[in-house]
């Protein structure tokens, strides 16, 4: 029953969310740029993070993208679907991942757009690394920074490979909605990773404040859209 309530609630807010995310696109881009500049301003402390991330990206560019071995990325993709299925009160019944024939997830409940689009903006591996970084001994932070750099580069490359017009998740969620929602969602996800990496959980509060006080606030856009909507409504 709860899965149906959550699906209905997400259906109701789907296009309001799209409107807000479209309006916040410039502010989200500015927030990510701010976090990146802060990180680069502390370059000596970020050698492990930047070095490992750059190293993985170079390895992918030269070698990994030419090797048709996608089991791990497929498994992570399906697990991310599964995570959001659980978060919206569905019950997982089966997860399948293959070496080169894709994967699938089965669950009992009600599908929704958040489950469909989750792998294309949620950096699941990076979240796991950040959570472990909160509990490990500080002497191992260099390793967690390195793993986080790899995970961010991994998410970037896998999202790039999995985002294409033949993707059935986009069809099921709606091509227009996916196109409007995902850019801002990805910018916010990367900005959040950098914020938590540099400032801990308090970084999320700072990121939220940056979005609120940005000179690129979406208020005028939203007012204009609501005005058009009110004029088109009988």
N, C-alpha and C positions, 0 to 999 in steps of 0.2 A: 504493500500500500504506500509506504513512504517513497519508494522509487517513483511511483506515479505522481505523487505530490511534487517531488523535486523536478521531474520532467516537465510538468505543467508550469511550475514557477519559472523554469529556464525558458520555456516557450514564450511566456508572457514578457520576459525581460530581454528576449533575444535582440530585437531591433532597437530598443532603447540602449542596450549595451553597445550595439554597433555604432549608433550615433555618438555616444560618449567617447568610444575608442577612436572614432574618426576625428572627433574634435580635439582629442588629446594627443594626436599623432605628433604635432610639432613639439609639444611640451615633453613628451616621452623621449623624442630624439634629443632634445636639449638636456634632459636628465641623464641619459646615457653618455652623452658627450662630456658632461660635467664630471661624472664618475670616472670616465676614462682619463680625463685631464688630471684629476686628483691622483689617480694611480700612477700616471707617468711622472707626476711631480715628486713621487717617492720611489724613484726607479731602483735605487740600491736595495730597498726592502722587497721589491717585486721581481727580483731576478728569477726565482724559482717558478713563480706563477707565469710570467711572460715567456721565460725560456722554454718551459715544458709545453706550453700552449703553442708557441711558434714552432717548436720541434715537431709536435704531432701534426700540425697543419702542413708543414713541409713534407713530412713523411707521407701523409695522405695525398698530397698533390703529386708527388713523384712516384709513389708505389701503391698505396692502399686503394686508391680509387680505381686502379686498373685491375684489381683482384676481385673476382666475383664471389666473395665470401661475406655473406651478410647475416649470418646466424645471430651474432651478438646484437647488432643494431636492430634486427627484426624482433628479437626477444625483448629488448628494451622498449621498443615501440609498442609492442603488445602489452607489456607490463604497465606502461603509462596509460594506455586505454583502460586496463584493469584497475589501476589505482583510482581513476576518476569514476569508474563504474561503482567501485566500493564507496567512494565519497558521496555518491548520489543514491546510495542505499540499494544497489543492485547486488546480486550474488554471482560470483564467478563460478562457472562450471567447467571451463576448458580453456587452456591457452596453448596455441600451437605455433612453433617457429621452425622454419626449415632453412637449409643452407643457402638455397638459391631460388626457392619458389614462394617466397613471402611467408606470411603467417596470418593467424586469425585468433580472435578471442570470442568465446561464447559466454553469455551470462543470462541469468533469469531476472527479468525486470523490464524497465522501459528505457529505450535509447534516448539520448539527448545530444545536443550539439556540443556540449562541453566534453563528453566522452569522445566524440568523433574527432575533435580538433586538438585535444590535449597533447598528443605527441609532437605537434608542430609548433608548440610554444613553451611547453613545460620541460625544463632541463632536469630530468629526473636524476640522472647520475650526479650532476653538480649539487643537487639538493642533498643527496645522500652523503656526498663528500663534506659538504658544509656542516651537516649534523654531526658527523664523526669528528670534525675539527673542533667542535664545541666540547667534546669529552676526552679527547686524547691528551696525553702529557704534552706540555708546551715544547719539550725537546723534539717532538715529532711534527711540529708545525711546518717545518720546511718540506716534509714529505706531503702533508696535506695540501700545502700551497701548490706543489708540483702536480699532484693528482687533480686538483681543481682546475689548473691550467689546461691539462689534457682533457678533462671532462667538458670544459667550455668549448674547446676546439672541436671535440667529438660531436657535441650537440650542434654546433654550427655546420659542420660538414654533413652530418646525417640529415639534418633538416633541409639543407640545400638539395641533397639527393632525393629525398622523399617528397619534395614539393614540386608537383607537376600537374598538368591539366587532366591526366588520366587517373589521378588519385580518387578512389571512390569515396573516401571520407569527405572530400570537398564537395563532391556531388550530393552526398546525403545531407551534409550540413547546409548546403547552398553555396554556389560559387561566389555570388555577390557578397554574402555575409562573410564567408571565409576570407575573401580579398580585403574586406573592410576591417575585420577583427584582428587578423593575424599579425600585420605589421606592428601595430601598437603593442599587442600582447608580447611579441618577441622583444621589442625595444625595452619594455618594462621588465621582462624576465632577465635580460642581460644586465640592465641597470641595477636590479635587485641583487643579483649575484655579486657584482662589483661592490655594491654598498655593504653587504653583509661580510664579504671577504675583507674589506678594509676597516669596518667599524663594528662588526658584530651585529647582534640583533638591533642595536640602536641605529644602525645604518638604514633600516627600513623606515624608521620614523623620520630621519633626515631626508630620505628620498620622497616620502609623502609630503613633507613640508616644501621641498623643491618644486614638486608638481603643483602644489596649492599656490605658491607665490611666484611661479614662473610668469614672465612677461608674455608668454604664449598661451595664457589661459583661454579656455574654449568658450567662455561665457557668450561673447557676441555671436559665435557660430551657432551655438545651441539656441539662442534667442531667435536668430534668423531662421533656423530650421523649424522651430516651433511656430513661428509666424507663418511660414509657408504652409505648414500642416494645418493650421487653424483656418487659413483661407481656402484650403482645398476641401475642408470638411463642411458638409451641408449644415 
